[in-house]
Amino acid sequence: MKIDVKIGSIRPDGNVRAYASVNLNDCFAIRNVKIVDSTKGLFIAMPSYKAGNGEYKDICFPVTKEFREQLNQAVVDAYQQALTQSQTQGRQLMEQASQPEQQPGMQMAGL
């Protein structure tokens, strides 16, 4: 199955690390998939609603254990890649900001 994942917002604080959008075989979309950090590591939480008894119920979910693992791995991998890319861009911006600004034209010293 083709799983296309797009990471929305990355949140460095709290248990929810990011939100993702997932497209399955270019024919079924799932929005607001949470990437959650727990003591056992990262996992995904499917979109859910709060039932009358206070319990949360998933709106959509993988039916088999194998597909749940495949989906979880695809989303977590995309999150790790987006996080790495974000950190790299942040470092590049900091490096650019710390370099002295070059003025166009010729500069003469000692005058």
C-alpha positions as CSV (number, residue, x, y, z in Angstrom):
1,M,0.0,0.0,0.0
2,K,1.2,3.5,-0.9
3,I,1.3,5.7,2.2
4,D,2.0,9.4,1.6
5,V,2.5,11.5,4.8
6,K,2.7,15.2,5.3
7,I,3.8,16.6,8.6
8,G,1.8,19.8,9.5
9,S,3.0,21.6,12.6
10,I,5.9,20.4,14.8
11,R,5.5,21.1,18.5
12,P,8.6,20.7,20.6
13,D,6.8,20.8,23.9
14,G,4.1,18.6,25.4
15,N,3.2,15.0,24.5
16,V,1.8,15.7,21.1
17,R,4.9,16.3,18.9
18,A,3.2,17.0,15.6
19,Y,0.1,16.6,13.5
20,A,0.1,14.7,10.2
21,S,-2.0,14.2,7.1
22,V,-2.0,10.7,5.5
23,N,-3.1,9.7,2.0
24,L,-3.6,6.0,1.3
25,N,-3.1,4.8,-2.3
26,D,-4.0,8.3,-3.4
27,C,-7.7,7.5,-2.7
28,F,-8.3,7.9,1.1
29,A,-7.1,10.8,3.3
30,I,-6.8,11.0,7.0
31,R,-6.3,14.4,8.6
32,N,-5.2,15.3,12.2
33,V,-3.2,12.2,13.0
34,K,-1.3,13.0,16.1
35,I,2.3,12.0,16.7
36,V,2.6,11.4,20.4
37,D,5.6,10.9,22.6
38,S,5.3,8.4,25.4
39,T,7.6,6.5,27.7
40,K,7.6,3.7,25.1
41,G,8.6,6.1,22.3
42,L,6.7,7.8,19.5
43,F,3.3,6.4,18.3
44,I,0.4,7.8,16.3
45,A,-3.1,8.5,17.5
46,M,-5.9,8.5,15.0
47,P,-8.5,11.2,14.9
48,S,-11.1,10.6,17.6
49,Y,-14.2,11.9,19.3
50,K,-15.4,11.9,22.9
51,A,-18.3,9.5,23.4
52,G,-21.1,10.2,25.9
53,N,-19.4,8.0,28.5
54,G,-16.2,10.1,28.4
55,E,-14.3,7.5,26.4
56,Y,-12.4,8.5,23.2
57,K,-13.2,6.5,20.1
58,D,-11.2,6.5,16.9
59,I,-13.0,7.8,13.9
60,C,-10.9,5.6,11.5
61,F,-8.3,3.1,12.3
62,P,-6.2,0.3,10.9
63,V,-7.9,-3.1,11.1
64,T,-4.9,-5.4,11.2
65,K,-1.8,-5.3,13.4
66,E,0.4,-5.4,10.4
67,F,-1.1,-2.4,8.8
68,R,-1.1,-0.5,12.1
69,E,2.6,-1.1,12.4
70,Q,3.2,-0.1,8.7
71,L,1.2,3.1,9.1
72,N,2.8,4.0,12.5
73,Q,6.3,3.5,11.0
74,A,5.5,5.6,7.9
75,V,4.2,8.5,9.9
76,V,7.0,8.4,12.5
77,D,9.6,8.2,9.8
78,A,8.1,11.3,8.0
79,Y,8.1,13.1,11.4
80,Q,11.8,12.3,12.0
81,Q,12.7,13.5,8.5
82,A,10.7,16.7,8.9
83,L,12.3,17.3,12.3
84,T,15.8,16.8,10.9
85,Q,15.0,19.1,8.0
86,S,13.6,21.8,10.3
87,Q,16.7,21.6,12.6
88,T,19.0,21.8,9.5
89,Q,17.2,24.9,8.2
90,G,17.3,26.5,11.7
91,R,21.1,26.0,11.9
92,Q,21.5,27.5,8.4
93,L,19.5,30.6,9.3
94,M,21.6,31.0,12.5
95,E,24.8,30.7,10.6
96,Q,23.7,33.3,8.0
97,A,22.6,35.7,10.8
98,S,26.0,35.4,12.6
99,Q,28.1,36.1,9.4
100,P,28.9,39.8,8.8
101,E,26.9,41.4,6.2
102,Q,28.8,42.0,2.9
103,Q,28.2,45.4,1.3
104,P,28.4,45.5,-2.5
105,G,31.2,47.5,-4.0
106,M,34.8,48.0,-3.1
107,Q,35.9,48.6,0.5
108,M,39.1,50.4,1.3
109,A,40.8,50.0,4.6
110,G,42.9,52.6,6.4
111,L,41.3,55.7,4.9
